[in-house]
Amino acid sequence: MMTTTRHYLFAAALGAAALLFAFSNSLHNVFHYDDLHVIVNNVYVRSLRNIPLFFRDAYTFSSIPEHATYRPLVSTTYAIDYAIGGGLDPVAFHVTQILLLIVIWAMLIVFLRKSLDVWQPSPRNCWIALSAATIWAIHTVNTETLNLISARSEELAAICTLAAFLIIQFSERGRRWHLYLVPIAVGALAKAQIVIFGPLLLLYLIFIEGKSARKKTTWIATLPSMLAGVALLFFLNRANAPEFVPGGTSRWRYFFTQGLAFAHYTRLFFWPVGLSVDTDLKPVANWYDPWALGGFVFVAGLLLLIRYVSRRQELRPVAFGLSWSVVALLPTSSLYPLAEVMNEHRVFLPYMWLALAAVFG
């Protein structure tokens, strides 16, 4: 037992070293794209005294009013980095990016292992969890999230999502009193995507804890999370600056392209070639466009695969992993049009359980 523990700790240390090695060459990378208007040209992040103002005024998030969305938690971390670095030193900002990733990696190991133990205890679960979390952490696609400081919202939202699940897993009182909603509310101050926690919790109850989707008690258990998500989304929309626009134009043209986006994201997980920080992909014009139809066929096939593996008890974690990846993409790959049809930093949260599904499968 002692030898196994030592082996596991050594393997975890190697995983952490691999993570640091993978992203250590990003420390001196300069600011790019959205970094310019949320950090470089944003005078508010240059003083810690403005932190209370971040939570009252969405205009403090960006120097461009059209991009002034309500993300006070993100701006707070920028102000701290600015103070630590003594100015616009990219090293301080990138160090925070990597430290946050290490925290997420550690939390993900615990979350995956506990989930597997809840589903079916096994000595192998710790190794599966470590392997999946490390593969996810050092995945090439994460270079966009780690290099673009403006993508820090993905990291902060992921930390809060994992914190909520860990409260559910390890604190009976926190679960009974719905204390897991606290990190969800905090995460909403970093990115609105956090409101999908309710559907993710429903999938967790069904595929990991074995609850029946046909019982009212299962749905009632997720009701507080669903209602909190709706309330948070309403609050965030009201808190955004009046001039804020997501950037998209046609709702339906955006939707017609998202099947292709799903296929692109899935392909990148298994074959991360052709990465681009700016794909410049244009929305397809009609639903009968060959690219749109191909995307719809891919999504239909993915849903059929989820249905197939969900019926096999020994593959429930795979079903949860695939379902997690689909649901986690819905805020950015559905009917809500954004300026970019696809962005590779959007898979930061979806890839977590997709990595587990791949390793476990």
C-alpha positions in Angstrom: 0.0 0.0 0.0 2.8 2.4 0.9 4.6 1.5 -2.3 1.5 2.2 -4.4 1.0 5.5 -2.7 4.6 6.5 -3.4 4.2 5.5 -7.1 1.1 7.5 -7.4 2.6 10.6 -5.8 5.7 10.2 -8.1 3.4 10.0 -11.1 1.4 13.0 -9.9 4.7 14.9 -9.6 5.6 14.0 -13.1 2.2 15.2 -14.3 2.7 18.5 -12.6 6.2 18.8 -14.1 4.8 18.0 -17.6 2.2 20.7 -17.1 4.8 23.3 -16.1 7.1 22.3 -19.0 4.3 22.4 -21.5 3.5 26.1 -20.8 6.7 27.5 -19.4 7.7 29.0 -22.8 4.6 31.3 -22.7 5.8 33.4 -19.8 7.3 36.2 -22.0 4.5 36.2 -24.6 3.1 39.7 -25.1 -0.6 40.7 -25.0 -2.7 39.9 -28.0 -6.3 40.4 -29.3 -8.8 41.0 -26.5 -5.9 41.5 -24.1 -5.4 44.9 -25.5 -8.8 46.4 -24.6 -9.3 44.5 -21.3 -5.8 45.0 -19.9 -3.3 47.1 -21.9 -5.7 50.0 -22.7 -7.9 49.5 -19.6 -6.8 52.1 -17.0 -9.0 50.7 -14.3 -6.8 47.6 -13.8 -3.8 49.7 -13.0 -4.9 50.3 -9.4 -6.1 48.0 -6.7 -8.3 50.8 -5.4 -10.6 50.2 -8.4 -11.5 46.6 -7.3 -14.8 47.7 -5.6 -15.7 49.6 -8.8 -15.3 46.4 -10.9 -18.3 45.0 -9.1 -20.5 48.1 -9.6 -19.7 49.2 -13.2 -19.3 46.9 -16.2 -17.5 49.7 -18.1 -14.4 49.0 -16.0 -13.9 45.6 -17.8 -13.0 47.0 -21.2 -11.8 50.2 -22.9 -14.4 49.5 -25.6 -18.0 50.0 -24.5 -19.3 47.4 -26.9 -17.2 44.8 -25.0 -18.1 46.0 -21.5 -19.5 42.8 -20.1 -19.8 42.2 -16.4 -16.8 40.2 -15.3 -15.5 41.8 -12.1 -13.7 38.7 -10.8 -11.6 38.6 -13.9 -10.7 42.3 -13.7 -9.8 41.9 -10.1 -7.2 39.3 -11.0 -5.8 41.6 -13.7 -5.4 44.4 -11.1 -3.6 42.1 -8.8 -1.2 40.9 -11.6 -0.6 44.5 -12.6 0.3 45.4 -9.0 2.6 42.3 -8.6 4.4 42.9 -11.9 4.7 46.7 -11.3 2.9 47.4 -14.6 2.1 45.6 -17.8 4.7 42.9 -17.3 3.3 39.9 -19.2 5.3 37.5 -17.0 3.1 38.2 -13.9 0.0 37.6 -15.9 1.2 34.4 -17.4 2.4 33.1 -14.1 -1.1 33.5 -12.8 -2.5 31.7 -15.8 -0.2 28.7 -15.1 -0.9 28.7 -11.4 -4.6 28.7 -12.0 -4.2 25.7 -14.4 -2.3 23.8 -11.7 -5.1 24.4 -9.2 -7.7 23.2 -11.8 -5.6 20.1 -12.6 -5.4 19.2 -8.9 -9.2 19.8 -8.4 -10.0 17.8 -11.5 -8.0 14.8 -10.3 -10.0 14.7 -7.1 -13.3 15.3 -8.9 -12.7 12.5 -11.5 -11.5 10.0 -8.9 -14.4 10.6 -6.5 -16.9 10.4 -9.4 -15.5 7.1 -10.5 -15.5 5.8 -6.9 -19.1 6.8 -6.5 -20.0 5.0 -9.8 -17.9 1.9 -9.1 -15.0 1.7 -6.6 -11.8 0.4 -8.0 -8.1 0.7 -7.2 -7.6 1.8 -10.9 -9.8 4.9 -10.5 -7.0 7.0 -9.1 -4.8 6.2 -12.1 -7.6 6.8 -14.6 -8.3 10.2 -12.9 -4.7 11.3 -12.9 -4.2 10.2 -16.5 -7.3 12.0 -17.8 -6.6 15.2 -15.8 -3.0 15.4 -17.0 -3.9 14.7 -20.6 -6.5 17.4 -20.4 -4.2 19.9 -18.7 -1.3 19.6 -21.2 -3.6 19.3 -24.2 -2.3 21.4 -27.1 -5.7 23.2 -27.5 -5.2 24.8 -24.0 -2.4 26.9 -25.4 -5.1 29.5 -26.5 -6.5 29.7 -23.0 -3.0 29.9 -21.4 -1.6 32.4 -23.9 -4.5 34.8 -24.1 -4.8 36.5 -20.7 -8.3 37.6 -21.7 -9.3 33.9 -21.7 -8.7 33.7 -17.9 -12.5 33.8 -17.5 -12.4 30.2 -18.6 -10.0 29.2 -15.8 -11.9 31.0 -13.1 -15.3 29.6 -14.2 -13.8 26.1 -14.3 -12.4 26.5 -10.7 -15.9 27.5 -9.5 -17.6 24.7 -11.4 -15.3 22.1 -9.9 -15.6 23.6 -6.4 -19.3 23.2 -6.6 -19.1 19.6 -7.5 -16.5 18.9 -4.8 -18.9 20.4 -2.2 -21.6 18.0 -3.5 -19.2 15.1 -3.3 -17.5 15.7 0.0 -19.9 17.7 2.2 -23.3 16.2 3.0 -24.3 19.4 4.8 -23.1 21.5 1.9 -25.2 19.4 -0.4 -28.3 19.5 1.8 -28.1 23.2 2.3 -27.2 23.9 -1.3 -23.9 25.6 -0.4 -22.5 24.5 -3.7 -24.5 27.4 -5.2 -22.0 29.8 -3.6 -19.1 29.0 -5.9 -21.5 29.0 -8.8 -22.5 32.5 -8.0 -18.9 33.5 -7.6 -18.0 31.9 -11.0 -20.8 33.9 -12.7 -18.7 37.0 -11.9 -16.1 35.6 -14.2 -18.2 34.2 -17.1 -21.9 33.6 -17.7 -21.2 30.1 -18.9 -21.2 29.0 -15.3 -25.1 29.0 -15.4 -25.0 25.6 -17.1 -24.1 23.9 -13.8 -27.7 22.8 -13.3 -27.8 20.6 -16.5 -24.3 19.3 -15.7 -25.5 18.3 -12.2 -28.5 16.5 -13.7 -26.1 14.5 -15.9 -23.9 13.7 -12.9 -26.9 12.4 -10.8 -28.0 10.2 -13.7 -24.8 8.8 -15.0 -22.5 8.8 -12.0 -24.9 8.4 -9.0 -27.3 6.2 -10.9 -30.4 8.3 -10.3 -33.4 7.7 -12.5 -34.3 10.4 -15.1 -37.9 9.3 -14.8 -38.2 10.1 -11.1 -39.3 13.5 -9.9 -36.8 13.5 -7.1 -33.9 13.5 -9.5 -35.2 16.7 -11.2 -36.2 18.3 -7.9 -32.6 17.8 -6.7 -31.4 20.0 -9.6 -34.2 22.6 -9.3 -32.2 25.0 -7.0 -29.3 24.9 -9.5 -31.6 25.5 -12.5 -33.4 28.4 -10.8 -30.1 29.9 -9.7 -28.8 29.6 -13.2 -31.8 31.5 -14.6 -31.5 34.2 -11.9 -27.8 34.6 -12.5 -28.2 34.9 -16.2 -30.9 37.6 -15.7 -28.6 39.5 -13.3 -25.6 39.3 -15.6 -27.6 40.5 -18.6 -28.8 43.5 -16.6 -25.3 44.2 -15.2 -23.7 44.4 -18.7 -23.1 47.9 -20.1 -26.0 49.1 -22.3 -23.7 49.3 -25.3 -22.5 45.7 -24.9 -23.1 43.4 -27.9 -22.0 39.8 -28.2 -20.9 40.5 -31.7 -23.0 38.1 -33.6 -25.6 39.0 -36.2 -27.9 36.3 -37.5 -29.1 33.9 -34.8 -30.0 31.2 -37.3 -26.9 31.5 -39.5 -24.8 31.1 -36.3 -26.8 28.1 -35.3 -26.5 26.4 -38.7 -22.7 26.6 -38.3 -22.4 25.1 -34.8 -22.7 21.5 -36.0 -19.5 22.1 -37.9 -18.0 23.7 -34.7 -18.8 20.6 -32.7 -17.1 18.5 -35.3 -14.1 20.8 -35.3 -13.8 20.8 -31.5 -14.1 17.0 -31.4 -11.5 16.5 -34.1 -9.1 18.8 -32.3 -9.2 16.7 -29.2 -8.0 13.6 -31.0 -6.0 15.3 -33.8 -4.9 18.8 -32.7 -3.5 20.0 -36.0 -4.3 23.3 -37.5 -4.9 25.2 -34.3 -5.8 28.9 -34.8 -6.4 31.7 -32.4 -8.7 33.3 -35.1 -10.3 30.9 -37.4 -12.2 33.7 -39.2 -14.9 31.2 -40.1 -18.0 32.8 -41.5 -21.5 31.5 -40.6 -23.2 29.4 -43.3 -26.1 31.1 -45.1 -28.7 28.3 -45.1 -29.5 25.1 -43.3 -29.2 23.1 -46.5 -25.6 24.2 -47.0 -23.4 21.0 -47.2 -21.3 22.2 -44.3 -24.4 22.8 -42.2 -25.8 19.4 -43.1 -22.5 17.7 -42.4 -22.4 19.3 -39.0 -26.0 18.3 -38.2 -25.1 14.7 -39.2 -22.1 14.7 -36.9 -24.1 16.0 -33.9 -26.8 13.4 -34.6 -24.2 10.7 -34.6 -22.7 12.0 -31.4 -26.1 12.0 -29.7 -26.7 8.4 -30.9 -23.3 7.4 -29.5 -24.2 8.9 -26.1 -27.5 7.0 -26.1 -25.7 3.8 -26.9 -23.1 4.0 -24.2 -25.6 5.3 -21.7 -27.4 2.0 -21.9 -24.3 0.0 -20.9 -23.6 0.2 -17.2 -19.9 -0.4 -17.6 -19.7 2.7 -19.9 -21.7 5.2 -17.8 -18.6 7.4 -17.2 -18.1 7.6 -21.0 -21.7 8.6 -21.4 -21.3 11.3 -18.8 -18.1 12.5 -20.4 -19.6 12.8 -23.8 -22.7 14.4 -22.4 -20.7 16.9 -20.3 -18.7 18.0 -23.4 -21.9 18.6 -25.4 -23.8 20.5 -22.6 -20.7 22.6 -21.7 -20.5 23.8 -25.3 -24.1 24.8 -25.6 -23.7 28.4 -24.2 -21.3 29.2 -27.1 -22.6 26.7 -29.7 -26.3 27.2 -30.0 -28.7 30.0 -30.8 -26.8 32.8 -29.0 -24.7 34.4 -31.8 -21.2 35.5 -30.9 -18.7 37.5 -32.9 -16.6 34.4 -33.6 -18.4 31.3 -34.9 -15.8 29.1 -33.1 -13.0 29.8 -30.7 -10.7 27.1 -29.4 -10.6 28.4 -25.8 -14.3 27.5 -25.5 -13.4 23.8 -25.1 -11.5 24.4 -21.9 -14.4 23.1 -19.7 -15.9 20.6 -22.2 -12.6 18.8 -22.7 -12.4 17.9 -19.0 -14.7 15.0 -19.0 -14.1 14.2 -22.7 -10.6 13.4 -21.6 -12.0 11.0 -19.0 -14.3 9.4 -21.5 -11.4 8.8 -23.9 -9.1 7.4 -21.1 -11.8 5.3 -19.5 -13.2 4.1 -22.9 
